[in-house]
Amino acid sequence: MRHLRGKYGRRSFLVALVFILIMSMIGCSGSDKEEIAETADPQGIYTPGTYTGEAQGLHSTIKVEVTVDASKILSVKVLEQQDTEGVSDAVFDTIPQKVVEGQSLKVEVVSGASVSSEGLIEAIADALAKAGADIDELKNREPIKSAAKEAISKDTEVVVIGGGGAGLAAAVSAAENGAKVILIEKSPSLGGNTLRSGGEFNSYDPVRQPNVEMTKALTHELEEILAFDEQEFGDYADTLRTLKGQVEEYFKSGDTSKLFDSPELHAIHTYIGGKRTDLEGKEISGKFELVDTLTSNSYSTIEWLESHGVKFQDGIGTVLGALWPRTHHNVEPLGMGYINNMEKRATDLGAEIMLNTKATRLIVENGRVTGVTAEQSDGTPVTLMASKGVVMATGGFGANTEMVLEYNNYWPELDANILTTNTTNATGDGIVMGKEVGASLWGMGFIQLMPSGQPGTGALSGGVWGSAETQIFVNKEGKRYVNEYAERDVLAAAALEQTDQTFFIISDNTSLGNPDLNGKTGWGDNYQDLIKNKNIFVADTLEDLAEQMGVPVDTFVAEMKKYNTYVDNQFDPEFGKKNFGDKLETAPFFATPRTPSVHHTMGGLEINEKAQVLNTEGSPIEGLFAAGEVAGGVHAGNRLGGNAITDIFTFGRIAGASAAGN
């Protein structure tokens, strides 16, 4: 009291004393405090109590409870949220902790879940505003930083950089091959792009595919393959020759009711789907030894994943841009089934996982990569020495707009404001580190746009659609404009050519598998939240659906009827769609607004079939391996939908074994 009186003077002291006495006599409740909080000092001083706040997240309202004393945020509790399961878990685990520790709302969003992060921060701000806080000041206040700890130095045999699917596969593989493993991940949680992907895995399958019916349209495609000229297929000539023999044998067998597939057909599709020409007229196609390794090992990779607890559905479909019904669906939403099971297996095998640890530089001794330096989020320096090898699994650079625009040599124009489906951690760190030690970069100019990003966020989630053979794409004029079974770059280019680049994916009850509209989508989103937020439109008639979409009703209805005749005839005279599912005629009908966003960067560190990183002279860099989107050479100019998950786990497994010395 004497201190206050001396500082502010007698009159101010008496005013303050009266205020304190009144407040103590009121004994107000939390709700009363919310009403009188406007009298609190605006300079970051709070009216003590517990307050609730809410704000819109990605697909749901986020509600929080915040407790403060006169000068500090004491706790932040998340009361309610229904944002995408798995992808946003780290948001609700880490941001409340960071707000309390830093005493600030200037908090970094969680990689890959920026909308959920921003929604949570706004909900906390809403509660703190009721406590009388100056929200602008809190959002600009530098957080109280934890002091860096003593430098960490560790010796191991294999270091894996990156905790997505490729990194976890490498860690499991290296560990099961007898190596001591440390995996580092710069974000506060594992998963990377794998966690936020659809989790679709392409592979021929001798168990599941025979249960899929061979259609007239697919039979016609096999007949077209028999007319291909081997001389036009370069390194793939022998593969095509083998495939032709397989197709001829299939037709001669007399049993053509069951779906045909083979590693060779998958390889030819990957080659055709990836063969592209850049803006300078240079042609690119997938490195044969990598594509052959991918497709010939894909099914054994499925079996390997299953041996580690990953579960796949019995059905086979065709994910957007896959070109053939060989897409396997994980039982769990998104990539959760892969990440959860591979993390458990890695730790069971003794691998150490270090989160919030960003690699900064590869250590090279006598021409060999022997370790990595890193830094933890609190500034603690880390040095990890690897006696056997380092696996780079840091992903691509789809979230680094400057890098995308710098390297792009495929799209005539890319807007600097284009969104991405990627985690915000996909910034090309591993490519930069690899280049610094002499790695060759391969195919860097080819950026894949996903046609079906969510408007406003770029995310893959937040919508509903069926397998590629059942999809209809409709523009703002209510018309089809593309072969929905085509490659992703073809689909994205067609969307970009529309006057309004936002289009709709149309589905019906049958194509979505008779969904429970009170339940969740395959992405883990609540249907009712998607409907409420107009992320999807649902109607019992096509006319009503068109009204909600804002497209010409008569045009849209006529277009749907015309498409269904193409399904009947198994022939699309307008756009040449090569495979069809059932007609879309069963209510309710669904429309999901979509727009192109950056999805995959095909280029990266050049590798060989052993996942060794090559230098600019084409020789392996000793001790350095790479897998996943950080590596270049597999997908060439365009990646087939469903091939990324196959790639990261097939080559992640190979990279781990190679690094372990097997």
Buried (B, 14 or more C-beta within 10 A) or exposed (E): EEEEBEEEEEEEBEEBEEEEEEBEEEEBEBEEBBEEBEEBEEEBBBBBBBBBBBBBBBBBBBBBBBBBEEEBBEBBEBEEBBBBBBBBBBBBEBBBEBBBBBBBBBBBBBBBBBBBBBBBBBBBBBBBBBBBBBBEEBEEBEBEEEEEEEEBEBEBBBBBBBBBBBBBBBBBBBBBBEBBBBBBBBBBBBBBBBBBBBBBBBBBBEEBBBEBEBBEBBBEBBEEBEEBEEEEBEBBBEBBEBBBEBBEEBBEEEEBEBBBBBBBBBBBBBBBBBBBEBEEEEEBBBBBBBBBBBBBBBBEBBEBBEEBEBEBEEBBBBBBBBBBBBBBBBEBBBBBBBBBBBBBBBBEBEBBBBBBBBBBBBBBEEEEBBBBBBBBBEEBBBBBBBBBBBBBBBBBBBBBBEBBBEBBBBBEEBEEEBBBBBBBBBBBBBBBBBBEBBBBBBBBBBBBBBBBBBBEBBBBBBBBBBBBBBBBBBBBBBBBBBBBBBBBBBBBBBBBEBEEBBBBBBBBBBBBEEBEBEEBBBBBBBBBBBBEBEBBBBBEEBEBBBBBBEBBBEBBBBBBEEBBEBBEEBBBEEBEBBBBBBBBBEBBBBBBBBBBBBBBBBBBBBBBBBBBBBBEEEEBBBBBBBBBBBBBBBBBBBBBBBBBBBBBBBBBBBBBBBBBBE
